[in-house]
Amino acid sequence: MTIISWIILGLLAGAIAKFLLPGRDPGGFIGTTLIGIAGAFIGGWISSRWLDHPITKDFYDGTTWASAIGGSLVLLIVYRLLFGHSRN
């Protein structure tokens, strides 16, 4: 997959992570989108590095999607823990 594919995957993974973890985010839509992109990259890297699942060239690989969404969820949770109460 190319960088543009990972960005598109990250946008979609961020939207899915936001759907799975509803609530008010400190960064709004832009912050959630950037977290989704970063989560896709981090999830793909973790999947290929430690889970012995190489990154495929197929955009529709289920494991790639699961790792991207998982990475987005983890980053969204960490982001909410760190910056969630700063907008009171």
Protein Blocks (a to p, Z undefined) as FASTA:
>chain_A
ZZklmmmmmmmmmmmmmmmmgcjdfklmmlmmmmmmmmmmmmmmmmmmmnopacdfbfkl
mklmmmmmmmmmmmmmmmmmmmmmmmZZ
